[in-house]
Amino acid sequence: MIPDFLLPEWVPNAHPLIVHFPIALIFVSIAADALALWLGERWETGQEVATGLYAATGLSAIASYYSGTWAIDTVPIVTPGAAQTLSTHSFWAWYTMVSTSGYALLRTAGLFIPWVRARRSAHVVLFLLGLGTLVPMHETGENGGAMVYKRGVGVTRTQEVPSTSSPAADSTQRDTTAQASESAAGSSSSDAESP
């Protein structure tokens, strides 16, 4: 767990800072794997690079999952809807951690099996399995986003919207109600002066 003094004051825990690494890495991993599959023999280390990226994805998914379990204690869950969304998010996060780290182990083992490395068909199957890790990653992200943006978990109110009856909060902005009153008064006085 990251000590509080290392976190910015606007973040309730380390999870929001860590959670985006596996999301970014999975797309980079799949792109590198697609390039390695397309280039084949022309990129001799392509499978190793893609496997290393998948390993980084799996490790970051583990860190993200455990940072999320520690984060639960730092934010209030006050509605049943938020609790249900948290439960769903937690399930998919666990499944994402298991699938990405398990897939990384499978890819690493495949590097040491000569017939897996040599056959393009084996690489295609491994690539398709890698694409499958996007499903739990997507579900985890959808439910995590719903917790923040729909349920308001971990979000504090940082600014107040001024009411319409109060003067403009910013001195550089003109108060439109006062401007409308001035223009109405100006037009009525010009009407009174004209014969």
N, CA, C and O of each residue as an XYZ file, in Angstrom:
780
protein
N       0.845     -1.177      0.000
C       0.000      0.000      0.000
C       0.888      1.238      0.000
O       1.919      1.269      0.672
N       0.484      2.258     -0.757
C       1.262      3.485     -0.877
C       0.921      4.403      0.293
O      -0.258      4.623      0.573
N       1.931      4.946      0.984
C       1.647      5.861      2.096
C       0.925      7.118      1.616
O       1.143      7.581      0.497
N       0.061      7.665      2.477
C      -0.740      8.834      2.115
C       0.104     10.040      1.724
O      -0.307     10.824      0.868
N       1.285     10.203      2.338
C       2.083     11.393      2.040
C       2.660     11.370      0.624
O       3.119     12.402      0.134
N       2.646     10.219     -0.036
C       3.113     10.146     -1.420
C       2.005     10.425     -2.431
O       2.272     10.554     -3.626
N       0.772     10.517     -1.959
C      -0.369     10.725     -2.861
C      -0.719     12.205     -2.944
O      -0.610     12.921     -1.949
N      -1.137     12.669     -4.113
C      -1.637     14.044     -4.211
C      -2.882     14.209     -3.341
O      -3.572     13.231     -3.055
N      -3.170     15.427     -2.924
C      -4.303     15.649     -2.021
C      -5.657     15.407     -2.697
O      -6.654     15.183     -2.010
N      -5.704     15.449     -4.029
C      -6.972     15.303     -4.730
C      -7.361     13.856     -4.995
O      -8.452     13.602     -5.506
N      -6.502     12.905     -4.662
C      -6.807     11.497     -4.919
C      -7.056     10.795     -3.582
O      -6.263     10.948     -2.653
N      -8.158     10.019     -3.470
C      -8.476      9.392     -2.182
C      -7.581      8.194     -1.836
O      -7.440      7.848     -0.664
N      -6.976      7.560     -2.854
C      -6.113      6.395     -2.636
C      -5.295      6.174     -3.908
O      -5.451      6.907     -4.885
N      -4.437      5.178     -3.894
C      -3.527      4.952     -5.029
C      -4.196      4.280     -6.225
O      -3.655      4.313     -7.330
N      -5.347      3.681     -6.024
C      -5.984      2.909     -7.106
C      -6.206      3.701     -8.393
O      -5.899      3.182     -9.466
N      -6.727      4.935     -8.341
C      -6.914      5.666     -9.603
C      -5.610      5.948    -10.346
O      -5.617      6.134    -11.562
N      -4.498      5.980     -9.627
C      -3.209      6.233    -10.271
C      -2.632      4.972    -10.902
O      -1.862      5.061    -11.858
N      -2.987      3.814    -10.390
C      -2.421      2.539    -10.846
C      -3.285      1.881    -11.916
O      -2.768      1.201    -12.802
N      -4.604      2.082    -11.835
C      -5.558      1.305    -12.628
C      -5.409      1.500    -14.138
O      -5.818      0.634    -14.910
N      -4.840      2.605    -14.562
C      -4.757      2.853    -16.004
C      -3.574      2.153    -16.677
O      -3.533      2.060    -17.904
N      -2.623      1.667    -15.897
C      -1.472      0.969    -16.490
C      -1.872     -0.313    -17.215
O      -1.487     -0.486    -18.371
N      -2.632     -1.229    -16.585
C      -2.999     -2.439    -17.342
C      -3.883     -2.135    -18.545
O      -3.826     -2.841    -19.552
N      -4.700     -1.088    -18.447
C      -5.560     -0.729    -19.580
C      -4.710     -0.303    -20.774
O      -4.942     -0.746    -21.900
N      -3.735      0.550    -20.524
C      -2.864      1.005    -21.613
C      -1.977     -0.131    -22.121
O      -1.797     -0.295    -23.328
N      -1.432     -0.907    -21.200
C      -0.496     -1.966    -21.589
C      -1.151     -3.073    -22.406
O      -0.507     -3.645    -23.285
N      -2.422     -3.389    -22.134
C      -3.052     -4.467    -22.893
C      -3.171     -4.088    -24.366
O      -3.013     -4.935    -25.245
N      -3.451     -2.812    -24.631
C      -3.561     -2.379    -26.030
C      -2.196     -2.340    -26.710
O      -2.075     -2.685    -27.886
N      -1.181     -1.926    -25.982
C       0.179     -1.926    -26.537
C       0.636     -3.360    -26.789
O       1.270     -3.645    -27.805
N       0.314     -4.258    -25.865
C       0.686     -5.668    -26.014
C       0.040     -6.290    -27.247
O       0.701     -6.978    -28.025
N      -1.240     -6.048    -27.416
C      -1.966     -6.617    -28.559
C      -1.443     -6.027    -29.866
O      -1.308     -6.741    -30.860
N      -1.150     -4.736    -29.868
C      -0.607     -4.105    -31.079
C       0.757     -4.688    -31.432
O       1.029     -4.967    -32.599
N       1.620     -4.873    -30.427
C       2.939     -5.461    -30.686
C       2.810     -6.903    -31.161
O       3.559     -7.343    -32.033
N       1.860     -7.640    -30.588
C       1.655     -9.024    -30.991
C       1.121     -9.105    -32.418
O       1.526     -9.979    -33.184
N       0.220     -8.205    -32.774
C      -0.302     -8.164    -34.145
C       0.825     -7.844    -35.130
O       0.896     -8.428    -36.211
N       1.693     -6.924    -34.753
C       2.823     -6.578    -35.615
C       3.786     -7.757    -35.746
O       4.295     -8.032    -36.832
N       4.031     -8.447    -34.637
C       4.909     -9.624    -34.680
C       4.301    -10.719    -35.547
O       5.019    -11.406    -36.273
N       2.996    -10.885    -35.476
C       2.320    -11.884    -36.290
C       2.380    -11.511    -37.764
O       2.598    -12.373    -38.615
N       2.193    -10.258    -38.064
C       2.205     -9.791    -39.448
C       3.609     -9.860    -40.063
O       3.778    -10.289    -41.205
N       4.616     -9.428    -39.283
C       5.981     -9.413    -39.814
C       6.632    -10.790    -39.800
O       7.508    -11.071    -40.618
N       6.214    -11.643    -38.886
C       6.747    -12.999    -38.820
C       8.263    -13.042    -38.665
O       8.811    -12.489    -37.712
N       8.935    -13.702    -39.604
C      10.395    -13.871    -39.563
C      11.158    -12.554    -39.700
O      12.317    -12.458    -39.296
N      10.507    -11.546    -40.269
C      11.202    -10.262    -40.463
C      11.443     -9.536    -39.147
O      12.315     -8.671    -39.070
N      10.682     -9.875    -38.111
C      10.921     -9.303    -36.782
C      11.206    -10.473    -35.853
O      10.298    -11.051    -35.255
N      12.483    -10.806    -35.745
C      12.896    -12.021    -35.034
C      12.521    -12.014    -33.563
O      12.207    -13.064    -33.000
N      12.548    -10.856    -32.935
C      12.252    -10.783    -31.500
C      10.817    -10.332    -31.219
O      10.496     -9.971    -30.087
N       9.969    -10.349    -32.213
C       8.594     -9.868    -32.046
C       7.817    -10.600    -30.972
O       7.132     -9.974    -30.163
N       7.915    -11.924    -30.958
C       7.175    -12.694    -29.951
C       7.700    -12.413    -28.543
O       6.926    -12.369    -27.587
N       9.003    -12.224    -28.418
C       9.577    -11.912    -27.104
C       9.104    -10.550    -26.605
O       8.772    -10.386    -25.431
N       9.078     -9.571    -27.520
C       8.619     -8.227    -27.143
C       7.157     -8.269    -26.707
O       6.801     -7.717    -25.666
N       6.317     -8.918    -27.497
C       4.898     -9.018    -27.150
C       4.712     -9.755    -25.829
O       3.886     -9.355    -25.009
N       5.473    -10.830    -25.615
C       5.366    -11.577    -24.368
C       5.784    -10.726    -23.180
O       5.143    -10.772    -22.131
N       6.845     -9.953    -23.329
C       7.271     -9.046    -22.256
C       6.201     -8.016    -21.924
O       5.975     -7.695    -20.757
N       5.551     -7.504    -22.950
C       4.473     -6.540    -22.721
C       3.273     -7.199    -22.041
O       2.642     -6.602    -21.169
N       2.963     -8.423    -22.443
C       1.880     -9.147    -21.763
C       2.236     -9.416    -20.297
O       1.370     -9.353    -19.424
N       3.503     -9.714    -20.033
C       3.930     -9.927    -18.647
C       3.774     -8.644    -17.837
O       3.336     -8.686    -16.687
N       4.130     -7.509    -18.427
C       3.950     -6.221    -17.752
C       2.470     -5.941    -17.505
O       2.101     -5.386    -16.470
N       1.629     -6.326    -18.456
C       0.180     -6.165    -18.287
C      -0.314     -7.002    -17.120
O      -1.076     -6.520    -16.281
N       0.120     -8.258    -17.066
C      -0.299     -9.134    -15.968
C       0.151     -8.624    -14.616
O      -0.619     -8.645    -13.656
N       1.394     -8.164    -14.528
C       1.899     -7.629    -13.251
C       1.160     -6.364    -12.845
O       0.844     -6.178    -11.670
N       0.882     -5.496    -13.809
C       0.163     -4.268    -13.469
C      -1.294     -4.564    -13.113
O      -1.889     -3.845    -12.310
N      -1.873     -5.606    -13.697
C      -3.233     -6.000    -13.319
C      -3.268     -6.518    -11.884
O      -4.228     -6.269    -11.156
N      -2.231     -7.234    -11.480
C      -2.148     -7.705    -10.090
C      -2.042     -6.506     -9.147
O      -2.754     -6.438     -8.145
N      -1.158     -5.566     -9.466
C      -1.003     -4.366     -8.633
C      -2.301     -3.565     -8.587
O      -2.680     -3.049     -7.535
N      -2.975     -3.464     -9.719
C      -4.232     -2.715     -9.786
C      -5.319     -3.392     -8.954
O      -6.065     -2.721     -8.241
N      -5.407     -4.709     -9.041
C      -6.429     -5.428     -8.273
C      -6.218     -5.223     -6.775
O      -7.160     -4.899     -6.052
N      -4.997     -5.411     -6.316
C      -4.761     -5.287     -4.875
C      -4.857     -3.850     -4.391
O      -5.255     -3.610     -3.251
N      -4.498     -2.892     -5.235
C      -4.698     -1.498     -4.837
C      -6.187     -1.191     -4.716
O      -6.592     -0.377     -3.887
N      -6.995     -1.842     -5.540
C      -8.445     -1.680     -5.446
C      -9.018     -2.286     -4.181
O      -9.931     -1.716     -3.582
N      -8.496     -3.438     -3.760
C      -8.990     -4.037     -2.513
C      -8.633     -3.162     -1.308
O      -9.396     -3.086     -0.345
N      -7.472     -2.504     -1.366
C      -7.102     -1.590     -0.279
C      -7.902     -0.293     -0.363
O      -8.165      0.343      0.658
N      -8.287      0.097     -1.567
C      -9.027      1.356     -1.757
C     -10.433      1.298     -1.182
O     -10.992      2.330     -0.811
N     -11.009      0.113     -1.103
C     -12.382     -0.022     -0.605
C     -12.526      0.597      0.777
O     -13.568      1.174      1.089
N     -11.502      0.487      1.605
C     -11.572      1.014      2.964
C     -11.433      2.530      3.030
O     -11.658      3.118      4.088
N     -11.068      3.175      1.929
C     -10.812      4.625      1.964
C     -11.948      5.460      1.403
O     -11.906      6.687      1.486
N     -12.965      4.822      0.833
C     -14.084      5.573      0.264
C     -15.399      5.053      0.829
O     -15.560      3.846      1.012
N     -16.343      5.954      1.108
C     -17.640      5.483      1.613
C     -18.513      4.931      0.489
O     -18.608      5.515     -0.590
N     -19.139      3.809      0.761
C     -20.109      3.201     -0.165
C     -21.461      3.356      0.534
O     -21.774      2.603      1.457
N     -22.260      4.329      0.097
C     -23.435      4.704      0.880
C     -24.762      4.245      0.292
O     -25.783      4.304      0.976
N     -24.775      3.790     -0.951
C     -26.053      3.362     -1.533
C     -25.976      1.898     -1.945
O     -24.892      1.393     -2.237
N     -27.111      1.216     -1.971
C     -27.117     -0.178     -2.434
C     -26.640     -0.308     -3.878
O     -25.983     -1.289     -4.227
N     -26.964      0.672     -4.718
C     -26.513      0.638     -6.111
C     -25.003      0.699     -6.215
O     -24.400     -0.002     -7.028
N     -24.391      1.539     -5.388
C     -22.930      1.641     -5.375
C     -22.309      0.348     -4.882
O     -21.287     -0.092     -5.408
N     -22.919     -0.265     -3.873
C     -22.399     -1.538     -3.355
C     -22.488     -2.634     -4.409
O     -21.571     -3.444     -4.543
N     -23.601     -2.663     -5.168
C     -23.755     -3.666     -6.226
C     -22.740     -3.446     -7.343
O     -22.144     -4.398     -7.847
N     -22.546     -2.180     -7.725
C     -21.571     -1.869     -8.774
C     -20.169     -2.224     -8.313
O     -19.372     -2.743     -9.094
N     -19.859     -1.950     -7.046
C     -18.555     -2.304     -6.491
C     -18.342     -3.813     -6.523
O     -17.255     -4.280     -6.861
N     -19.366     -4.568     -6.176
C     -19.259     -6.024     -6.187
C     -18.984     -6.545     -7.605
O     -18.139     -7.420     -7.796
N     -19.693     -6.006     -8.583
C     -19.493     -6.413     -9.974
C     -18.105     -6.013    -10.464
O     -17.419     -6.788    -11.131
N     -17.704     -4.792    -10.122
C     -16.367     -4.302    -10.504
C     -15.276     -5.181     -9.893
O     -14.295     -5.517    -10.557
N     -15.452     -5.544     -8.645
C     -14.467     -6.380     -7.951
C     -14.362     -7.760     -8.595
O     -13.260     -8.285     -8.760
N     -15.503     -8.352     -8.961
C     -15.483     -9.656     -9.622
C     -14.716     -9.582    -10.935
O     -13.836    -10.404    -11.189
N     -15.048     -8.593    -11.776
C     -14.383     -8.491    -13.073
C     -12.911     -8.128    -12.915
O     -12.083     -8.547    -13.723
N     -12.579     -7.364    -11.899
C     -11.173     -7.020    -11.660
C     -10.378     -8.278    -11.308
O      -9.258     -8.468    -11.781
N     -10.969     -9.132    -10.472
C     -10.299    -10.396    -10.131
C     -10.125    -11.251    -11.390
O      -9.058    -11.821    -11.618
N     -11.176    -11.335    -12.200
C     -11.115    -12.128    -13.427
C     -10.089    -11.553    -14.399
O      -9.397    -12.308    -15.081
N      -9.983    -10.234    -14.470
C      -8.979     -9.586    -15.323
C      -7.576     -9.922    -14.845
O      -6.701    -10.248    -15.647
N      -7.364     -9.842    -13.532
C      -6.049    -10.166    -12.973
C      -5.664    -11.618    -13.301
O      -4.541    -11.884    -13.730
N      -6.587    -12.532    -13.101
C      -6.302    -13.948    -13.355
C      -6.075    -14.212    -14.838
O      -5.153    -14.941    -15.204
N      -6.909    -13.624    -15.696
C      -6.792    -13.905    -17.129
C      -5.533    -13.282    -17.728
O      -4.856    -13.927    -18.529
N      -5.208    -12.054    -17.363
C      -4.024    -11.423    -17.952
C      -2.735    -12.022    -17.414
O      -1.791    -12.242    -18.173
N      -2.684    -12.287    -16.114
C      -1.446    -12.881    -15.582
C      -1.312    -14.337    -16.016
O      -0.203    -14.799    -16.283
N      -2.423    -15.064    -16.091
C      -2.378    -16.440    -16.593
C      -1.960    -16.485    -18.060
O      -1.184    -17.349    -18.468
N      -2.476    -15.559    -18.836
C      -2.103    -15.497    -20.245
C      -0.625    -15.151    -20.393
O       0.057    -15.702    -21.257
N      -0.129    -14.251    -19.562
C       1.304    -13.898    -19.602
C       2.170    -15.121    -19.302
O       3.210    -15.314    -19.931
N       1.746    -15.946    -18.344
C       2.492    -17.177    -18.038
C       2.452    -18.151    -19.218
O       3.457    -18.786    -19.538
N       1.289    -18.264    -19.861
C       1.166    -19.132    -21.028
C       2.085    -18.671    -22.152
O       2.762    -19.483    -22.783
N       2.104    -17.364    -22.399
C       2.976    -16.838    -23.457
C       4.445    -17.050    -23.123
O       5.245    -17.382    -23.998
N       4.797    -16.857    -21.858
C       6.189    -17.054    -21.446
C       6.590    -18.516    -21.627
O       7.684    -18.802    -22.113
N       5.715    -19.441    -21.241
C       6.004    -20.864    -21.426
C       6.149    -21.190    -22.915
O       6.985    -22.008    -23.297
N       5.326    -20.542    -23.756
C       5.390    -20.780    -25.195
C       6.726    -20.391    -25.812
O       7.109    -20.935    -26.847
N       7.436    -19.458    -25.192
C       8.754    -19.066    -25.709
C       9.780    -20.190    -25.589
O      10.758    -20.228    -26.335
N       9.550    -21.105    -24.645
C      10.512    -22.179    -24.398
C      10.120    -23.494    -25.063
O      10.796    -24.509    -24.894
N       9.034    -23.472    -25.814
C       8.602    -24.678    -26.535
C       8.840    -24.421    -28.025
O       8.142    -23.607    -28.629
N       9.820    -25.109    -28.621
C      10.210    -24.800    -30.003
C       9.086    -24.884    -31.025
O       8.999    -24.026    -31.903
N       8.228    -25.886    -30.937
C       7.183    -26.023    -31.956
C       6.134    -24.906    -31.853
O       5.513    -24.546    -32.853
N       5.934    -24.353    -30.635
C       5.007    -23.222    -30.476
C       5.599    -21.984    -31.135
O       4.899    -21.242    -31.824
N       6.884    -21.769    -30.920
C       7.548    -20.601    -31.505
C       7.629    -20.692    -33.027
O       7.547    -19.678    -33.721
N       7.788    -21.893    -33.533
C       8.026    -22.059    -34.970
C       6.746    -22.013    -35.801
O       6.800    -21.654    -36.978
N       5.622    -22.359    -35.236
C       4.387    -22.461    -36.026
C       3.581    -21.165    -35.974
O       3.260    -20.640    -34.907
N       3.275    -20.683    -37.154
C       2.459    -19.470    -37.262
C       1.048    -19.727    -36.734
O       0.443    -18.843    -36.127
N       0.526    -20.924    -36.960
C      -0.828    -21.238    -36.475
C      -0.906    -21.165    -34.954
O      -1.920    -20.731    -34.405
N       0.155    -21.586    -34.270
C       0.184    -21.480    -32.807
C       0.191    -20.014    -32.378
O      -0.458    -19.648    -31.398
N       0.919    -19.183    -33.108
C       0.950    -17.761    -32.802
C      -0.422    -17.123    -33.021
O      -0.834    -16.258    -32.248
N      -1.130    -17.547    -34.069
C      -2.476    -17.022    -34.326
C      -3.410    -17.381    -33.175
O      -4.183    -16.540    -32.714
N      -3.342    -18.623    -32.712
C      -4.192    -19.055    -31.593
C      -3.850    -18.251    -30.339
O      -4.748    -17.801    -29.628
N      -2.564    -18.069    -30.065
C      -2.156    -17.284    -28.899
C      -2.608    -15.830    -29.032
O      -3.025    -15.217    -28.049
N      -2.526    -15.284    -30.230
C      -2.979    -13.914    -30.460
C      -4.469    -13.771    -30.161
O      -4.888    -12.813    -29.511
N      -5.265    -14.727    -30.636
C      -6.704    -14.681    -30.394
C      -7.031    -14.814    -28.910
O      -7.953    -14.166    -28.415
N      -6.277    -15.651    -28.202
C      -6.458    -15.745    -26.748
C      -6.121    -14.412    -26.077
O      -6.786    -14.000    -25.126
N      -5.093    -13.752    -26.576
C      -4.732    -12.433    -26.045
C      -5.835    -11.413    -26.258
O      -6.105    -10.589    -25.383
N      -6.476    -11.467    -27.426
C      -7.623    -10.592    -27.672
C      -8.745    -10.846    -26.670
O      -9.470     -9.930    -26.282
N      -8.872    -12.097    -26.262
C      -9.908    -12.448    -25.289
C      -9.738    -11.783    -23.939
O     -10.706    -11.632    -23.194
N      -8.509    -11.379    -23.612
C      -8.304    -10.699    -22.324
C      -8.904     -9.295    -22.315
O      -9.025     -8.677    -21.257
N      -9.280     -8.791    -23.487
C      -9.942     -7.477    -23.547
C     -11.345     -7.508    -22.934
O     -11.829     -6.490    -22.438
N     -11.988     -8.661    -22.968
C     -13.366     -8.753    -22.465
C     -13.434     -8.455    -20.969
O     -14.167     -7.549    -20.575
N     -12.700     -9.178    -20.117
C     -12.778     -8.834    -18.694
C     -12.212     -7.441    -18.390
O     -12.680     -6.764    -17.474
N     -11.206     -7.019    -19.160
C     -10.659     -5.673    -18.960
C     -11.736     -4.616    -19.234
O     -11.865     -3.645    -18.489
N     -12.495     -4.814    -20.295
C     -13.578     -3.887    -20.647
C     -14.646     -3.851    -19.556
O     -15.070     -2.777    -19.131
N     -15.076     -5.025    -19.106
C     -16.114     -5.093    -18.066
C     -15.640     -4.444    -16.767
O     -16.412     -3.760    -16.094
N     -14.393     -4.656    -16.422
C     -13.842     -4.030    -15.222
C     -13.864     -2.514    -15.351
O     -14.276     -1.809    -14.431
N     -13.419     -2.023    -16.498
C     -13.402     -0.580    -16.722
C     -14.792      0.026    -16.749
O     -15.003      1.114    -16.212
N     -15.743     -0.660    -17.366
C     -17.121     -0.162    -17.417
C     -17.694     -0.007    -16.014
O     -18.303      1.015    -15.696
N     -17.500     -1.018    -15.179
C     -18.041     -0.958    -13.824
C     -17.264      0.016    -12.941
O     -17.846      0.651    -12.061
N     -15.963      0.138    -13.166
C     -15.189      1.127    -12.433
C     -15.614      2.543    -12.791
O     -15.738      3.404    -11.920
N     -15.838      2.776    -14.086
C     -16.321      4.087    -14.518
C     -17.698      4.391    -13.955
O     -17.969      5.525    -13.560
N     -18.576      3.387    -13.914
C     -19.909      3.575    -13.347
C     -19.831      3.912    -11.860
O     -20.621      4.715    -11.363
N     -18.889      3.307    -11.155
C     -18.748      3.621     -9.729
C     -18.407      5.091     -9.524
O     -18.947      5.738     -8.627
N     -17.513      5.617    -10.353
C     -17.079      7.004    -10.193
C     -18.089      7.977    -10.778
O     -18.538      8.897    -10.094
N     -18.448      7.776    -12.045
C     -19.235      8.781    -12.754
C     -20.742      8.653    -12.566
O     -21.468      9.634    -12.723
N     -21.217      7.470    -12.234
C     -22.652      7.295    -12.015
C     -22.991      7.264    -10.530
O     -23.975      7.865    -10.098
N     -22.172      6.559     -9.752
C     -22.464      6.401     -8.325
C     -21.733      7.416     -7.442
O     -22.092      7.587     -6.278
N     -20.711      8.093     -7.981
C     -20.000      9.120     -7.215
C     -19.056      8.589     -6.158
O     -18.684      9.325     -5.244
N     -18.655      7.326     -6.257
C     -17.758      6.733     -5.266
C     -16.355      7.322     -5.431
O     -15.805      7.328     -6.532
N     -15.791      7.808     -4.351
C     -14.434      8.358     -4.366
C     -14.352      9.767     -4.918
O     -13.258     10.281     -5.154
N     -15.507     10.398     -5.129
C     -15.526     11.748     -5.690
C     -15.990     12.717     -4.618
O     -16.981     12.469     -3.931
N     -15.276     13.812     -4.478
C     -15.704     14.864     -3.563
C     -16.130     16.073     -4.366
O     -15.668     16.279     -5.489
N     -17.000     16.863     -3.797
C     -17.461     18.073     -4.485
C     -16.364     19.113     -4.357
O     -15.994     19.489     -3.245
N     -15.841     19.583     -5.480
C     -14.721     20.510     -5.441
C     -15.122     21.941     -5.752
O     -14.360     22.865     -5.467
N     -16.285     22.144     -6.322
C     -16.715     23.512     -6.602
C     -18.221     23.604     -6.490
O     -18.936     22.624     -6.699
N     -18.694     24.795     -6.157
C     -20.115     25.043     -6.047
C     -20.563     25.848     -7.251
O     -19.861     26.759     -7.689
N     -21.710     25.523     -7.779
C     -22.281     26.280     -8.877
C     -23.037     27.459     -8.267
O     -23.896     27.250     -7.411
N     -22.737     28.706     -8.687
C     -23.444     29.845     -8.095
C     -24.912     29.818     -8.491
O     -25.265     29.406     -9.596
N     -25.772     30.269     -7.562
C     -27.197     30.316     -7.871
C     -27.467     31.457     -8.833
O     -26.643     32.362     -8.963
N     -28.605     31.430     -9.508
C     -28.914     32.440    -10.523
C     -29.209     33.800     -9.917
O     -29.083     34.812    -10.607
N     -29.605     33.858     -8.628
C     -29.930     35.144     -8.014
C     -28.703     35.864     -7.467
O     -28.765     37.063     -7.197
N     -27.592     35.157     -7.299
C     -26.396     35.795     -6.754
C     -25.600     36.454     -7.876
O     -25.698     36.031     -9.027
N     -24.809     37.486     -7.559
C     -23.990     38.122     -8.590
C     -22.950     37.151     -9.117
O     -22.668     36.132     -8.488
N     -22.389     37.464    -10.257
C     -21.393     36.597    -10.888
C     -20.227     36.390     -9.938
O     -19.739     37.334     -9.317
N     -19.786     35.142     -9.831
C     -18.705     34.815     -8.902
C     -17.370     35.338     -9.390
O     -16.502     35.659     -8.578
N     -17.189     35.430    -10.685
C     -15.929     35.863    -11.256
C     -16.086     37.319    -11.700
O     -17.013     37.653    -12.437
N     -15.187     38.166    -11.252
C     -15.308     39.593    -11.554
C     -15.081     39.886    -13.029
O     -15.440     40.965    -13.501
N     -14.498     38.958    -13.762
C     -14.281     39.188    -15.195
C     -15.534     38.882    -16.003
O     -15.623     39.269    -17.168
N     -16.504     38.191    -15.403
C     -17.740     37.883    -16.101
C     -18.790     38.933    -15.747
O     -18.880     39.364    -14.597
N     -19.568     39.335    -16.719
C     -20.623     40.301    -16.477
C     -21.856     39.590    -15.966
O     -22.164     38.475    -16.386
N     -22.542     40.226    -15.078
C     -23.783     39.686    -14.563
C     -24.866     39.930    -15.608
O     -25.226     41.078    -15.870
N     -25.383     38.869    -16.201
C     -26.341     39.018    -17.295
C     -27.667     39.581    -16.816
O     -28.356     40.245    -17.590
N     -28.051     39.340    -15.566
C     -29.320     39.897    -15.077
C     -29.224     41.404    -14.924
O     -30.175     42.120    -15.238
N     -28.089     41.892    -14.445
C     -27.904     43.335    -14.309
C     -27.834     43.982    -15.687
O     -28.374     45.070    -15.889
N     -27.174     43.321    -16.635
C     -27.062     43.848    -17.994
C     -28.441     43.926    -18.650
O     -28.734     44.896    -19.348
N     -29.279     42.933    -18.438
C     -30.626     42.941    -19.001
C     -31.465     44.052    -18.394
O     -32.245     44.694    -19.098
N     -31.315     44.290    -17.083
C     -32.055     45.367    -16.419
C     -31.640     46.717    -16.960
O     -32.481     47.584    -17.195
N     -30.313     46.903    -17.163
C     -29.812     48.174    -17.695
C     -30.339     48.434    -19.090
O     -30.746     49.554    -19.396
N     -30.339     47.406    -19.956
C     -30.809     47.598    -21.324
C     -32.306     47.855    -21.355
O     -32.777     48.628    -22.189
N     -33.070     47.220    -20.459
C     -34.516     47.456    -20.395
C     -34.792     48.873    -19.911
O     -35.693     49.535    -20.425
N     -34.037     49.341    -18.939
C     -34.219     50.707    -18.430
C     -33.827     51.716    -19.490
O     -34.489     52.745    -19.621
N     -32.784     51.459    -20.245
C     -32.338     52.358    -21.304
C     -33.363     52.453    -22.413
O     -33.591     53.545    -22.935
N     -33.981     51.366    -22.787
C     -34.966     51.394    -23.865
C     -36.240     52.088    -23.431
O     -36.872     52.749    -24.255
N     -36.652     51.971    -22.168
C     -37.862     52.637    -21.699
C     -37.652     54.142    -21.598
O     -38.586     54.902    -21.857
N     -36.439     54.603    -21.224
C     -36.183     56.040    -21.146
C     -36.094     56.654    -22.522
O     -36.493     57.803    -22.712
N     -35.565     55.895    -23.516
C     -35.518     56.434    -24.887
C     -36.911     56.487    -25.479
O     -37.195     57.366    -26.293
N     -37.799     55.562    -25.092
C     -39.180     55.593    -25.563
C     -39.915     56.793    -24.981
O     -40.756     57.399    -25.647
N     -39.596     57.132    -23.740
C     -40.264     58.265    -23.090
C     -39.837     59.591    -23.717
O     -40.646     60.518    -23.780
N     -38.594     59.710    -24.180
C     -38.092     60.951    -24.776
C     -38.600     61.164    -26.172
O     -38.761     62.316    -26.573
N     -38.863     60.139    -26.938
C     -39.290     60.324    -28.335
C     -40.756     60.754    -28.382
O     -41.588     60.212    -27.655
N     -41.090     61.789    -29.292
C     -42.484     62.286    -29.353
C     -43.423     61.341    -30.040
O     -44.613     61.631    -30.159
